[in-house]
Amino acid sequence: MDNVQRYSNNEVNSLNQAELETRALIKAASALNAIKENWNNRVGELDDALERNRKLWTIIVSAMQEDSCPQPKEVRANIINLGLFIFKRTMDIMIEPKPESLNVLIDINMNIAKGLAAHETPEESAS
């Protein structure tokens, strides 16, 4: 393992759950946005980016379905419904790919990431 990878692994291991989720959502949104912004040269990357985003949302939805999930039932239900919308939209994009169709996935990921970041306490973000 090289030094860059070791540093990256140490950095990820020091993050709390909300920070990890925030970074994962931003990373997925950034990949989709890069494809959207350079569609002709990067459309070949679309299926992989959509698959990574779908896997991320599968993890999020699964976590919301766990009995041990600390989120209120209403929040859990809303996130599950959002995940179902993302799964449907992903299939629609795979059937009829267009750069502008990525906007909703990008926007959802970024808005959820902003919400997670806003709910971090000052002590959490200092660690």
C-alpha positions as CSV (number, residue, x, y, z in Angstrom):
1,M,0.0,0.0,0.0
2,D,1.5,3.4,-1.0
3,N,1.6,6.5,1.2
4,V,-1.3,8.2,-0.6
5,Q,-3.6,5.2,-0.1
6,R,-2.5,4.8,3.5
7,Y,-3.2,8.5,4.2
8,S,-6.6,8.2,2.5
9,N,-7.5,5.1,4.6
10,N,-6.5,6.8,7.8
11,E,-8.5,9.9,6.9
12,V,-11.6,7.8,6.2
13,N,-11.2,5.8,9.4
14,S,-11.2,9.0,11.4
15,L,-14.6,10.2,10.0
16,N,-17.9,9.8,11.8
17,Q,-20.9,8.2,10.0
18,A,-22.4,11.5,8.9
19,E,-19.1,12.7,7.4
20,L,-18.7,9.4,5.5
21,E,-22.2,9.6,4.1
22,T,-21.7,13.3,3.2
23,R,-18.5,12.5,1.3
24,A,-20.0,9.5,-0.4
25,L,-23.0,11.5,-1.6
26,I,-20.8,14.4,-2.8
27,K,-18.5,11.9,-4.6
28,A,-21.4,10.3,-6.4
29,A,-22.9,13.6,-7.3
30,S,-19.5,14.9,-8.6
31,A,-19.1,11.8,-10.8
32,L,-22.5,12.3,-12.3
33,N,-21.9,16.0,-12.8
34,A,-18.6,15.4,-14.5
35,I,-20.3,13.1,-17.0
36,K,-23.2,15.6,-17.5
37,E,-20.7,18.5,-18.1
38,N,-18.7,16.6,-20.6
39,W,-21.3,14.3,-22.0
40,N,-19.8,13.5,-25.4
41,N,-16.5,12.4,-24.0
42,R,-17.7,10.7,-20.8
43,V,-21.1,9.1,-21.6
44,G,-19.3,5.8,-21.5
45,E,-18.8,6.2,-17.7
46,L,-22.5,6.7,-17.1
47,D,-23.5,3.1,-16.3
48,D,-20.7,2.8,-13.7
49,A,-21.5,6.1,-12.1
50,L,-25.2,5.3,-11.9
51,E,-24.4,1.9,-10.4
52,R,-22.2,3.4,-7.7
53,N,-24.9,5.9,-6.9
54,R,-27.5,3.1,-6.8
55,K,-25.3,1.0,-4.5
56,L,-24.9,4.0,-2.2
57,W,-28.6,4.6,-2.0
58,T,-29.2,0.9,-1.4
59,I,-27.0,1.1,1.7
60,I,-28.8,4.3,2.8
61,V,-32.2,2.8,2.3
62,S,-31.2,-0.5,4.0
63,A,-29.9,1.5,7.0
64,M,-33.3,3.3,7.3
65,Q,-35.0,-0.1,7.4
66,E,-33.0,-1.4,10.4
67,D,-34.7,-1.6,13.7
68,S,-31.7,0.0,15.3
69,C,-31.8,3.1,13.1
70,P,-31.9,6.2,15.4
71,Q,-33.8,8.4,12.9
72,P,-37.5,9.2,13.6
73,K,-39.9,7.0,11.7
74,E,-41.1,9.9,9.5
75,V,-37.5,10.7,8.5
76,R,-36.8,7.1,7.7
77,A,-40.0,6.8,5.6
78,N,-39.0,10.0,3.7
79,I,-35.5,8.7,3.0
80,I,-36.8,5.3,1.9
81,N,-39.3,7.0,-0.5
82,L,-36.5,9.2,-1.8
83,G,-34.4,6.1,-2.4
84,L,-37.2,4.4,-4.3
85,F,-37.5,7.6,-6.5
86,I,-33.7,7.5,-7.1
87,F,-33.9,3.8,-8.1
88,K,-36.7,4.5,-10.6
89,R,-35.0,7.6,-12.0
90,T,-31.8,5.6,-12.4
91,M,-33.6,3.0,-14.5
92,D,-35.2,5.7,-16.6
93,I,-31.8,7.3,-17.3
94,M,-30.3,3.9,-18.2
95,I,-33.2,3.4,-20.7
96,E,-33.0,6.9,-22.2
97,P,-29.7,8.6,-21.2
98,K,-29.7,12.4,-21.5
99,P,-27.3,14.7,-19.7
100,E,-30.1,16.9,-18.2
101,S,-31.7,13.8,-16.7
102,L,-28.8,13.6,-14.3
103,N,-29.7,16.9,-12.6
104,V,-32.2,15.4,-10.2
105,L,-29.8,12.8,-8.9
106,I,-27.0,15.3,-8.5
107,D,-29.3,17.8,-6.7
108,I,-30.7,15.1,-4.3
109,N,-27.3,13.9,-3.4
110,M,-25.9,17.4,-2.8
111,N,-29.0,18.5,-0.8
112,I,-28.8,15.4,1.4
113,A,-25.1,15.9,1.9
114,K,-25.7,19.6,2.8
115,G,-28.3,18.5,5.3
116,L,-26.0,15.9,6.9
117,A,-23.2,18.4,7.1
118,A,-25.5,21.0,8.7
119,H,-26.5,18.6,11.4
120,E,-22.9,17.9,12.6
121,T,-22.2,19.3,16.0
122,P,-19.1,21.6,16.4
123,E,-17.5,18.8,18.4
124,E,-18.0,16.3,15.6
125,S,-16.6,18.5,13.0
126,A,-13.5,19.4,15.1
127,S,-12.5,15.7,15.4
